Amino acid sequence: MATNNIAPRAKHVYESKPFNRTDFPPGFLFGAASSAYQFEGAAFEGGKGPSIWDTFTHQFPGKIADRSNGDVALDFYHRYKEDIKLMKYLGLDVFRMSISWPRLIPRGKLSRGVNKEGIAFYNNVINELLANGIKPFVTIFHWDLPQALEDEYRGFLSPLIVDDYLDFADLCFKEFGDRVKHWITFNEPFIFVSTGYDGGFAGSLAPGRCSSWGNCAQGDSATEPYVAGHHILISHAATVKLYRQKYKAAQKGEIGITLVTHWFVPYSNSKLDVKAAQRALDFIYGWFIHPVVYGEYPRAMRPITGSRLPQFTKEQSSLLKGSFDFLGLNYYTGNYAAHILTRDGNVSSTSDRMSRLSTERNGVPIGPPTGVSVFFSYPKGLHDLLVYTKEKYNNPPIYVTENGLGDQNNDTMKNLTRDPQRIDFYSRHLRAIRQAIA
């Protein structure tokens, strides 16, 4: 995790060399991240209601690469004490976790009742973290919407979601805010809306909506991602206002949002490819950071999307502008971006950016491969993203809330215990962060 003292853009080679905490400034935090659905398990225990991910993985197991689900996951729900002991052993300063909305409010709406077992579980986890010297960073929404709200009014496609999300967030602040000092309203809204309502970025994921040509039963890839994203931003702004007015002074915490992007390198030096790289950044990163900094969508989006991209009212724009105390950044890889002259006729939020993204140029990958076929190690992209964010978005306080690599689960025990690929990956990316810090 990083601070907001970002140095000017420069060319660097990020070597894998030993370093330690003293190479980073005071206040720099080292941590690990999780999400409730991917981590907790106990999907149908402890009074929890079903989420859209419970429904999706059971109805469409073939849309998950290994047909897995979150029924058990890492079983953190039952094993959190031993897991937190391991975190302490690793020397973590921070553990980023999320609150499962249907574990706290099983039927989605606060008026339908609160699950006391869920509140007790998160109280126990937070207390255990603090007892072991680990700060909890808590994400309020990490994609596991209560299925009840998806069934009732299609979740984030309806403006009704704003009040229900606000009630959920208010409950979190009330129950846990005396000990949680770092709140994140939403994790990666771009991934949530592009996979949940478009299907074009990484395939169709929960709630599994997209146009018929994307092999979904319901949805509209040209409009629904923008509608869902719009309601997420309005919910975010309303929640930040609530926290600042009702809780911040007494609880002495801070609140932000976590966004994700790759870094985009022009495929060639042509003006069209340079514009394509910037357009990809605007449609993936700018889509959500521009409104929370400036209160409006990036100018590059409107001429392409037209009326499909909703408008903010003056009041909404005012609430959005500056609606964070810090920005969370998730970064995994880089891409080459080339201009697309014409679309294939299937309009979607993915095709709107009119950029062809690739992981190689002239047969040469952008970086060393990882165990995830579309992710290549590209630490320079993290450096350039931090500098870009400083220069374009008023130097916000930044935490790098996710970074890492997936690997194949078929290595020898000797290599797994030495873990050379992961050590090299983190070493190079941490050096990129350090170089970006003044």
Secondary structure as a PSIPRED ss2 file (coil, helix, strand):
# PSIPRED VFORMAT (PSIPRED V4.0)

   1 M C   1.000  0.000  0.000
   2 A C   1.000  0.000  0.000
   3 T C   1.000  0.000  0.000
   4 N C   1.000  0.000  0.000
   5 N C   1.000  0.000  0.000
   6 I E   0.000  0.000  1.000
   7 A C   1.000  0.000  0.000
   8 P C   1.000  0.000  0.000
   9 R C   1.000  0.000  0.000
  10 A C   1.000  0.000  0.000
  11 K C   1.000  0.000  0.000
  12 H C   1.000  0.000  0.000
  13 V C   1.000  0.000  0.000
  14 Y C   1.000  0.000  0.000
  15 E C   1.000  0.000  0.000
  16 S C   1.000  0.000  0.000
  17 K C   1.000  0.000  0.000
  18 P C   1.000  0.000  0.000
  19 F C   1.000  0.000  0.000
  20 N C   1.000  0.000  0.000
  21 R H   0.000  1.000  0.000
  22 T H   0.000  1.000  0.000
  23 D H   0.000  1.000  0.000
  24 F C   1.000  0.000  0.000
  25 P C   1.000  0.000  0.000
  26 P C   1.000  0.000  0.000
  27 G C   1.000  0.000  0.000
  28 F C   1.000  0.000  0.000
  29 L C   1.000  0.000  0.000
  30 F C   1.000  0.000  0.000
  31 G E   0.000  0.000  1.000
  32 A E   0.000  0.000  1.000
  33 A E   0.000  0.000  1.000
  34 S C   1.000  0.000  0.000
  35 S C   1.000  0.000  0.000
  36 A H   0.000  1.000  0.000
  37 Y H   0.000  1.000  0.000
  38 Q H   0.000  1.000  0.000
  39 F H   0.000  1.000  0.000
  40 E C   1.000  0.000  0.000
  41 G C   1.000  0.000  0.000
  42 A C   1.000  0.000  0.000
  43 A C   1.000  0.000  0.000
  44 F C   1.000  0.000  0.000
  45 E C   1.000  0.000  0.000
  46 G C   1.000  0.000  0.000
  47 G C   1.000  0.000  0.000
  48 K C   1.000  0.000  0.000
  49 G C   1.000  0.000  0.000
  50 P C   1.000  0.000  0.000
  51 S E   0.000  0.000  1.000
  52 I H   0.000  1.000  0.000
  53 W H   0.000  1.000  0.000
  54 D H   0.000  1.000  0.000
  55 T H   0.000  1.000  0.000
  56 F H   0.000  1.000  0.000
  57 T H   0.000  1.000  0.000
  58 H H   0.000  1.000  0.000
  59 Q H   0.000  1.000  0.000
  60 F C   1.000  0.000  0.000
  61 P H   0.000  1.000  0.000
  62 G H   0.000  1.000  0.000
  63 K H   0.000  1.000  0.000
  64 I C   1.000  0.000  0.000
  65 A C   1.000  0.000  0.000
  66 D C   1.000  0.000  0.000
  67 R C   1.000  0.000  0.000
  68 S C   1.000  0.000  0.000
  69 N C   1.000  0.000  0.000
  70 G C   1.000  0.000  0.000
  71 D C   1.000  0.000  0.000
  72 V C   1.000  0.000  0.000
  73 A C   1.000  0.000  0.000
  74 L C   1.000  0.000  0.000
  75 D C   1.000  0.000  0.000
  76 F H   0.000  1.000  0.000
  77 Y H   0.000  1.000  0.000
  78 H H   0.000  1.000  0.000
  79 R H   0.000  1.000  0.000
  80 Y H   0.000  1.000  0.000
  81 K H   0.000  1.000  0.000
  82 E H   0.000  1.000  0.000
  83 D H   0.000  1.000  0.000
  84 I H   0.000  1.000  0.000
  85 K H   0.000  1.000  0.000
  86 L H   0.000  1.000  0.000
  87 M H   0.000  1.000  0.000
  88 K H   0.000  1.000  0.000
  89 Y H   0.000  1.000  0.000
  90 L H   0.000  1.000  0.000
  91 G C   1.000  0.000  0.000
  92 L C   1.000  0.000  0.000
  93 D C   1.000  0.000  0.000
  94 V E   0.000  0.000  1.000
  95 F E   0.000  0.000  1.000
  96 R E   0.000  0.000  1.000
  97 M E   0.000  0.000  1.000
  98 S E   0.000  0.000  1.000
  99 I C   1.000  0.000  0.000
 100 S C   1.000  0.000  0.000
 101 W H   0.000  1.000  0.000
 102 P H   0.000  1.000  0.000
 103 R H   0.000  1.000  0.000
 104 L H   0.000  1.000  0.000
 105 I C   1.000  0.000  0.000
 106 P C   1.000  0.000  0.000
 107 R C   1.000  0.000  0.000
 108 G C   1.000  0.000  0.000
 109 K C   1.000  0.000  0.000
 110 L H   0.000  1.000  0.000
 111 S H   0.000  1.000  0.000
 112 R H   0.000  1.000  0.000
 113 G C   1.000  0.000  0.000
 114 V C   1.000  0.000  0.000
 115 N C   1.000  0.000  0.000
 116 K H   0.000  1.000  0.000
 117 E H   0.000  1.000  0.000
 118 G H   0.000  1.000  0.000
 119 I H   0.000  1.000  0.000
 120 A H   0.000  1.000  0.000
 121 F H   0.000  1.000  0.000
 122 Y H   0.000  1.000  0.000
 123 N H   0.000  1.000  0.000
 124 N H   0.000  1.000  0.000
 125 V H   0.000  1.000  0.000
 126 I H   0.000  1.000  0.000
 127 N H   0.000  1.000  0.000
 128 E H   0.000  1.000  0.000
 129 L H   0.000  1.000  0.000
 130 L H   0.000  1.000  0.000
 131 A H   0.000  1.000  0.000
 132 N C   1.000  0.000  0.000
 133 G C   1.000  0.000  0.000
 134 I C   1.000  0.000  0.000
 135 K E   0.000  0.000  1.000
 136 P E   0.000  0.000  1.000
 137 F E   0.000  0.000  1.000
 138 V E   0.000  0.000  1.000
 139 T E   0.000  0.000  1.000
 140 I E   0.000  0.000  1.000
 141 F E   0.000  0.000  1.000
 142 H C   1.000  0.000  0.000
 143 W C   1.000  0.000  0.000
 144 D C   1.000  0.000  0.000
 145 L C   1.000  0.000  0.000
 146 P E   0.000  0.000  1.000
 147 Q H   0.000  1.000  0.000
 148 A H   0.000  1.000  0.000
 149 L H   0.000  1.000  0.000
 150 E H   0.000  1.000  0.000
 151 D H   0.000  1.000  0.000
 152 E H   0.000  1.000  0.000
 153 Y H   0.000  1.000  0.000
 154 R C   1.000  0.000  0.000
 155 G H   0.000  1.000  0.000
 156 F H   0.000  1.000  0.000
 157 L H   0.000  1.000  0.000
 158 S C   1.000  0.000  0.000
 159 P C   1.000  0.000  0.000
 160 L C   1.000  0.000  0.000
 161 I H   0.000  1.000  0.000
 162 V H   0.000  1.000  0.000
 163 D H   0.000  1.000  0.000
 164 D H   0.000  1.000  0.000
 165 Y H   0.000  1.000  0.000
 166 L H   0.000  1.000  0.000
 167 D H   0.000  1.000  0.000
 168 F H   0.000  1.000  0.000
 169 A H   0.000  1.000  0.000
 170 D H   0.000  1.000  0.000
 171 L H   0.000  1.000  0.000
 172 C H   0.000  1.000  0.000
 173 F H   0.000  1.000  0.000
 174 K H   0.000  1.000  0.000
 175 E H   0.000  1.000  0.000
 176 F H   0.000  1.000  0.000
 177 G C   1.000  0.000  0.000
 178 D C   1.000  0.000  0.000
 179 R C   1.000  0.000  0.000
 180 V C   1.000  0.000  0.000
 181 K C   1.000  0.000  0.000
 182 H E   0.000  0.000  1.000
 183 W E   0.000  0.000  1.000
 184 I E   0.000  0.000  1.000
 185 T E   0.000  0.000  1.000
 186 F E   0.000  0.000  1.000
 187 N E   0.000  0.000  1.000
 188 E C   1.000  0.000  0.000
 189 P H   0.000  1.000  0.000
 190 F H   0.000  1.000  0.000
 191 I H   0.000  1.000  0.000
 192 F H   0.000  1.000  0.000
 193 V H   0.000  1.000  0.000
 194 S H   0.000  1.000  0.000
 195 T H   0.000  1.000  0.000
 196 G H   0.000  1.000  0.000
 197 Y H   0.000  1.000  0.000
 198 D C   1.000  0.000  0.000
 199 G C   1.000  0.000  0.000
 200 G C   1.000  0.000  0.000
 201 F C   1.000  0.000  0.000
 202 A C   1.000  0.000  0.000
 203 G C   1.000  0.000  0.000
 204 S C   1.000  0.000  0.000
 205 L C   1.000  0.000  0.000
 206 A C   1.000  0.000  0.000
 207 P C   1.000  0.000  0.000
 208 G C   1.000  0.000  0.000
 209 R C   1.000  0.000  0.000
 210 C C   1.000  0.000  0.000
 211 S C   1.000  0.000  0.000
 212 S H   0.000  1.000  0.000
 213 W H   0.000  1.000  0.000
 214 G H   0.000  1.000  0.000
 215 N C   1.000  0.000  0.000
 216 C C   1.000  0.000  0.000
 217 A C   1.000  0.000  0.000
 218 Q C   1.000  0.000  0.000
 219 G C   1.000  0.000  0.000
 220 D C   1.000  0.000  0.000
 221 S C   1.000  0.000  0.000
 222 A C   1.000  0.000  0.000
 223 T C   1.000  0.000  0.000
 224 E H   0.000  1.000  0.000
 225 P H   0.000  1.000  0.000
 226 Y H   0.000  1.000  0.000
 227 V H   0.000  1.000  0.000
 228 A H   0.000  1.000  0.000
 229 G H   0.000  1.000  0.000
 230 H H   0.000  1.000  0.000
 231 H H   0.000  1.000  0.000
 232 I H   0.000  1.000  0.000
 233 L H   0.000  1.000  0.000
 234 I H   0.000  1.000  0.000
 235 S H   0.000  1.000  0.000
 236 H H   0.000  1.000  0.000
 237 A H   0.000  1.000  0.000
 238 A H   0.000  1.000  0.000
 239 T H   0.000  1.000  0.000
 240 V H   0.000  1.000  0.000
 241 K H   0.000  1.000  0.000
 242 L H   0.000  1.000  0.000
 243 Y H   0.000  1.000  0.000
 244 R H   0.000  1.000  0.000
 245 Q H   0.000  1.000  0.000
 246 K H   0.000  1.000  0.000
 247 Y C   1.000  0.000  0.000
 248 K H   0.000  1.000  0.000
 249 A H   0.000  1.000  0.000
 250 A H   0.000  1.000  0.000
 251 Q H   0.000  1.000  0.000
 252 K C   1.000  0.000  0.000
 253 G C   1.000  0.000  0.000
 254 E E   0.000  0.000  1.000
 255 I E   0.000  0.000  1.000
 256 G E   0.000  0.000  1.000
 257 I E   0.000  0.000  1.000
 258 T E   0.000  0.000  1.000
 259 L E   0.000  0.000  1.000
 260 V E   0.000  0.000  1.000
 261 T C   1.000  0.000  0.000
 262 H C   1.000  0.000  0.000
 263 W E   0.000  0.000  1.000
 264 F E   0.000  0.000  1.000
 265 V E   0.000  0.000  1.000
 266 P E   0.000  0.000  1.000
 267 Y C   1.000  0.000  0.000
 268 S C   1.000  0.000  0.000
 269 N C   1.000  0.000  0.000
 270 S C   1.000  0.000  0.000
 271 K H   0.000  1.000  0.000
 272 L H   0.000  1.000  0.000
 273 D H   0.000  1.000  0.000
 274 V H   0.000  1.000  0.000
 275 K H   0.000  1.000  0.000
 276 A H   0.000  1.000  0.000
 277 A H   0.000  1.000  0.000
 278 Q H   0.000  1.000  0.000
 279 R H   0.000  1.000  0.000
 280 A H   0.000  1.000  0.000
 281 L H   0.000  1.000  0.000
 282 D H   0.000  1.000  0.000
 283 F H   0.000  1.000  0.000
 284 I H   0.000  1.000  0.000
 285 Y H   0.000  1.000  0.000
 286 G H   0.000  1.000  0.000
 287 W H   0.000  1.000  0.000
 288 F H   0.000  1.000  0.000
 289 I H   0.000  1.000  0.000
 290 H H   0.000  1.000  0.000
 291 P H   0.000  1.000  0.000
 292 V H   0.000  1.000  0.000
 293 V H   0.000  1.000  0.000
 294 Y H   0.000  1.000  0.000
 295 G C   1.000  0.000  0.000
 296 E C   1.000  0.000  0.000
 297 Y C   1.000  0.000  0.000
 298 P C   1.000  0.000  0.000
 299 R C   1.000  0.000  0.000
 300 A C   1.000  0.000  0.000
 301 M C   1.000  0.000  0.000
 302 R H   0.000  1.000  0.000
 303 P H   0.000  1.000  0.000
 304 I H   0.000  1.000  0.000
 305 T H   0.000  1.000  0.000
 306 G H   0.000  1.000  0.000
 307 S H   0.000  1.000  0.000
 308 R H   0.000  1.000  0.000
 309 L C   1.000  0.000  0.000
 310 P C   1.000  0.000  0.000
 311 Q C   1.000  0.000  0.000
 312 F C   1.000  0.000  0.000
 313 T C   1.000  0.000  0.000
 314 K H   0.000  1.000  0.000
 315 E H   0.000  1.000  0.000
 316 Q H   0.000  1.000  0.000
 317 S H   0.000  1.000  0.000
 318 S H   0.000  1.000  0.000
 319 L H   0.000  1.000  0.000
 320 L H   0.000  1.000  0.000
 321 K C   1.000  0.000  0.000
 322 G C   1.000  0.000  0.000
 323 S C   1.000  0.000  0.000
 324 F C   1.000  0.000  0.000
 325 D C   1.000  0.000  0.000
 326 F E   0.000  0.000  1.000
 327 L E   0.000  0.000  1.000
 328 G E   0.000  0.000  1.000
 329 L E   0.000  0.000  1.000
 330 N E   0.000  0.000  1.000
 331 Y C   1.000  0.000  0.000
 332 Y C   1.000  0.000  0.000
 333 T C   1.000  0.000  0.000
 334 G E   0.000  0.000  1.000
 335 N E   0.000  0.000  1.000
 336 Y E   0.000  0.000  1.000
 337 A E   0.000  0.000  1.000
 338 A E   0.000  0.000  1.000
 339 H E   0.000  0.000  1.000
 340 I C   1.000  0.000  0.000
 341 L C   1.000  0.000  0.000
 342 T C   1.000  0.000  0.000
 343 R C   1.000  0.000  0.000
 344 D C   1.000  0.000  0.000
 345 G C   1.000  0.000  0.000
 346 N C   1.000  0.000  0.000
 347 V C   1.000  0.000  0.000
 348 S C   1.000  0.000  0.000
 349 S H   0.000  1.000  0.000
 350 T H   0.000  1.000  0.000
 351 S H   0.000  1.000  0.000
 352 D H   0.000  1.000  0.000
 353 R C   1.000  0.000  0.000
 354 M C   1.000  0.000  0.000
 355 S E   0.000  0.000  1.000
 356 R E   0.000  0.000  1.000
 357 L E   0.000  0.000  1.000
 358 S E   0.000  0.000  1.000
 359 T C   1.000  0.000  0.000
 360 E E   0.000  0.000  1.000
 361 R E   0.000  0.000  1.000
 362 N C   1.000  0.000  0.000
 363 G C   1.000  0.000  0.000
 364 V E   0.000  0.000  1.000
 365 P E   0.000  0.000  1.000
 366 I C   1.000  0.000  0.000
 367 G C   1.000  0.000  0.000
 368 P C   1.000  0.000  0.000
 369 P E   0.000  0.000  1.000
 370 T C   1.000  0.000  0.000
 371 G C   1.000  0.000  0.000
 372 V C   1.000  0.000  0.000
 373 S C   1.000  0.000  0.000
 374 V C   1.000  0.000  0.000
 375 F C   1.000  0.000  0.000
 376 F E   0.000  0.000  1.000
 377 S C   1.000  0.000  0.000
 378 Y C   1.000  0.000  0.000
 379 P H   0.000  1.000  0.000
 380 K H   0.000  1.000  0.000
 381 G H   0.000  1.000  0.000
 382 L H   0.000  1.000  0.000
 383 H H   0.000  1.000  0.000
 384 D H   0.000  1.000  0.000
 385 L H   0.000  1.000  0.000
 386 L H   0.000  1.000  0.000
 387 V H   0.000  1.000  0.000
 388 Y H   0.000  1.000  0.000
 389 T H   0.000  1.000  0.000
 390 K H   0.000  1.000  0.000
 391 E H   0.000  1.000  0.000
 392 K H   0.000  1.000  0.000
 393 Y C   1.000  0.000  0.000
 394 N C   1.000  0.000  0.000
 395 N C   1.000  0.000  0.000
 396 P C   1.000  0.000  0.000
 397 P C   1.000  0.000  0.000
 398 I E   0.000  0.000  1.000
 399 Y E   0.000  0.000  1.000
 400 V E   0.000  0.000  1.000
 401 T E   0.000  0.000  1.000
 402 E E   0.000  0.000  1.000
 403 N C   1.000  0.000  0.000
 404 G C   1.000  0.000  0.000
 405 L C   1.000  0.000  0.000
 406 G C   1.000  0.000  0.000
 407 D C   1.000  0.000  0.000
 408 Q C   1.000  0.000  0.000
 409 N C   1.000  0.000  0.000
 410 N C   1.000  0.000  0.000
 411 D C   1.000  0.000  0.000
 412 T C   1.000  0.000  0.000
 413 M H   0.000  1.000  0.000
 414 K H   0.000  1.000  0.000
 415 N H   0.000  1.000  0.000
 416 L H   0.000  1.000  0.000
 417 T H   0.000  1.000  0.000
 418 R H   0.000  1.000  0.000
 419 D C   1.000  0.000  0.000
 420 P H   0.000  1.000  0.000
 421 Q H   0.000  1.000  0.000
 422 R H   0.000  1.000  0.000
 423 I H   0.000  1.000  0.000
 424 D H   0.000  1.000  0.000
 425 F H   0.000  1.000  0.000
 426 Y H   0.000  1.000  0.000
 427 S H   0.000  1.000  0.000
 428 R H   0.000  1.000  0.000
 429 H H   0.000  1.000  0.000
 430 L H   0.000  1.000  0.000
 431 R H   0.000  1.000  0.000
 432 A H   0.000  1.000  0.000
 433 I H   0.000  1.000  0.000
 434 R H   0.000  1.000  0.000
 435 Q H   0.000  1.000  0.000
 436 A H   0.000  1.000  0.000
 437 I E   0.000  0.000  1.000
 438 A C   1.000  0.000  0.000
